[in-house]
């Protein structure tokens, strides 16, 4: 079941209250409210669709198991993103130690970067746009989790500095500096591309 209309005030709180009582139907509604945004964040923090699906599922399993600990001081979205971030970082650390086959590859897996439905529509321009998107996605995938998470939460999820700070449990100043470093990193990748270094 999906929400077709905007939820009435208090609906989210009521659903969470039912989830605390281990109400499976209410938890289905809770998942429906947030799964697309959680998956979108996790997808860019991990190396592929299957891994992102696994992590997203684990996020909601953890949420269901720990719903009694959610005190409502932060939003449910912030709480879920914090769980997602921690799981992604844990996976990244395991990969760095060689306990996971996931690695930073030279390029993305090619999913949904840009579609060219008809090559009559200025193919050179579309190819260039596709290459730029590829460079950006590759640069994002190669960022450290600390920089990547701030960039994705701010630019893709429209989270405020305060929400990001709460999600990642860091000061607002740290959020701002990491966002600056992430954008600087992207700018460097684009300059390299324009100089022909990454073609």
C-alpha positions in Angstrom: 0.0 0.0 0.0 1.3 3.5 -0.9 0.2 6.9 0.2 -1.6 8.6 -2.6 -2.3 11.8 -0.6 -0.3 13.9 1.8 -0.5 12.4 5.2 -2.6 14.3 7.8 -0.7 15.9 10.7 0.3 13.4 13.2 0.0 10.4 10.9 3.8 9.7 11.0 3.8 9.9 14.8 0.8 7.6 15.0 2.4 5.1 12.6 5.6 5.2 14.6 3.7 4.6 17.8 2.1 1.5 16.3 5.5 0.3 15.1 6.7 0.5 18.7 4.1 -2.0 19.5 5.5 -4.3 16.8 2.5 -3.7 14.5 3.7 -5.2 11.1 1.0 -3.4 9.1 2.1 0.0 10.5 5.7 -0.8 9.7 4.8 -1.6 6.1 3.4 2.0 5.9 6.5 3.3 7.6 8.7 1.6 5.0 6.5 2.9 2.2 7.0 6.5 3.5 10.8 6.3 3.5 12.2 3.5 1.4 12.8 5.4 -1.8 14.8 8.1 -0.2 16.8 5.7 1.9 17.6 3.6 -1.1 18.6 6.7 -3.1 21.0 7.7 -0.5 22.4 4.2 0.1 22.7 3.5 -3.7 25.2 6.3 -4.0 27.1 5.3 -0.9 27.6 1.7 -2.1 29.0 0.1 -5.1 26.0 -1.4 -6.8 22.2 -1.9 -6.9 22.2 -5.3 -5.2 24.4 -4.1 -2.3 22.2 -1.0 -2.0 19.1 -3.2 -1.8 20.7 -5.3 0.9 21.8 -2.3 3.0 18.3 -0.6 2.6 16.6 -3.8 3.8 19.0 -4.0 6.7 18.3 -0.3 7.6 14.6 -1.1 8.0 15.3 -4.3 9.9 17.4 -2.3 12.3 14.7 0.3 12.5 12.0 -2.2 13.3 14.1 -3.9 15.9 15.0 -0.5 17.6 11.8 1.4 17.1 11.3 1.5 20.9 14.5 3.5 21.1 13.3 6.2 18.7 12.4 9.1 21.0 11.2 11.6 18.4 13.9 14.2 19.2 15.0 14.0 15.5 12.8 13.3 12.5 12.3 9.7 11.4 14.1 10.5 8.2 17.1 11.8 10.0 17.1 8.7 12.3 16.9 6.3 9.2 19.7 8.2 7.4 21.9 7.8 10.5 21.3 4.1 10.5 22.0 3.9 6.8 25.2 6.0 7.0 26.5 3.8 9.8 25.8 0.6 7.9 27.5 2.0 4.8 30.6 3.1 6.7 30.8 -0.4 8.4 30.7 -2.0 4.9 33.3 0.3 3.6 35.6 -0.4 6.5 35.2 -4.2 6.0 36.0 -3.7 2.3 39.1 -1.8 3.2 40.2 -4.7 5.4 39.7 -7.1 2.5 36.7 -8.8 4.1 34.4 -7.8 1.4 34.8 -8.1 -2.4 33.3 -4.6 -2.9 36.0 -2.2 -4.2 36.3 1.2 -5.7 36.2 0.6 -9.4 37.4 2.9 -12.1 33.8 3.5 -13.4 30.2 3.2 -12.3 28.0 0.2 -13.0 26.2 2.1 -15.7 22.8 2.3 -14.1 20.5 5.2 -15.1 23.2 7.8 -15.6 21.6 9.1 -18.9 19.4 7.6 -21.5 19.6 8.4 -25.1 16.3 7.2 -26.5 16.9 8.4 -30.1 20.2 9.2 -31.6 18.7 11.8 -33.9 18.6 14.3 -31.0 22.1 15.9 -31.1 24.1 12.8 -30.3 27.4 14.7 -29.7 25.8 16.9 -27.1 24.1 13.9 -25.4 27.4 12.0 -25.5 29.2 14.9 -23.8 26.4 15.1 -21.1 26.7 11.4 -20.6 30.5 11.7 -20.2 30.2 14.5 -17.7 27.6 12.6 -15.7 29.9 9.6 -15.8 32.8 11.7 -14.5 30.7 13.1 -11.7 29.3 9.7 -10.6 32.8 8.2 -10.7 34.2 11.1 -8.6 31.4 10.7 -6.1 31.9 6.9 -5.9 35.6 7.5 -5.1 35.0 10.0 -2.3 35.5 8.9 1.3 32.2 8.1 3.0 32.6 11.2 5.2 32.6 13.5 2.2 30.2 11.5 0.1 27.5 11.3 2.8 27.5 15.1 3.4 27.3 15.9 -0.4 24.5 13.4 -1.0 22.4 14.5 2.0 22.8 18.2 1.2 22.6 18.2 -2.6 20.4 15.1 -3.3 18.3 15.0 -0.2 18.0 18.7 0.4 18.9 18.2 4.0 19.9 21.3 6.0 23.3 21.7 7.7 21.6 21.0 11.0 19.8 17.9 9.8 23.1 16.5 8.4 24.9 17.3 11.6 22.2 15.4 13.5 22.3 12.5 11.1 26.1 12.1 11.2 26.5 13.2 14.8 29.0 15.9 13.9 29.1 19.7 14.5 27.5 22.0 11.9 31.0 23.4 11.1 32.2 20.0 10.2 29.3 19.5 7.9 30.2 22.8 6.1 33.9 22.0 5.8 33.2 18.5 4.5 30.7 19.9 1.9 33.4 22.4 0.8 35.9 19.6 0.4 33.5 17.4 -1.4 32.6 20.1 -3.9 36.3 21.0 -4.3 37.0 17.4 -5.1 34.2 17.3 -7.8 35.6 20.6 -9.2 39.0 19.0 -9.5 37.5 15.9 -11.2 35.7 18.1 -13.8 38.9 20.2 -14.4 40.8 16.9 -15.0 38.1 15.8 -17.4 38.2 19.1 -19.3 42.0 18.8 -19.6 41.5 15.3 -21.0 43.1 13.5 -18.1 40.1 11.2 -17.5 39.1 10.4 -21.0 
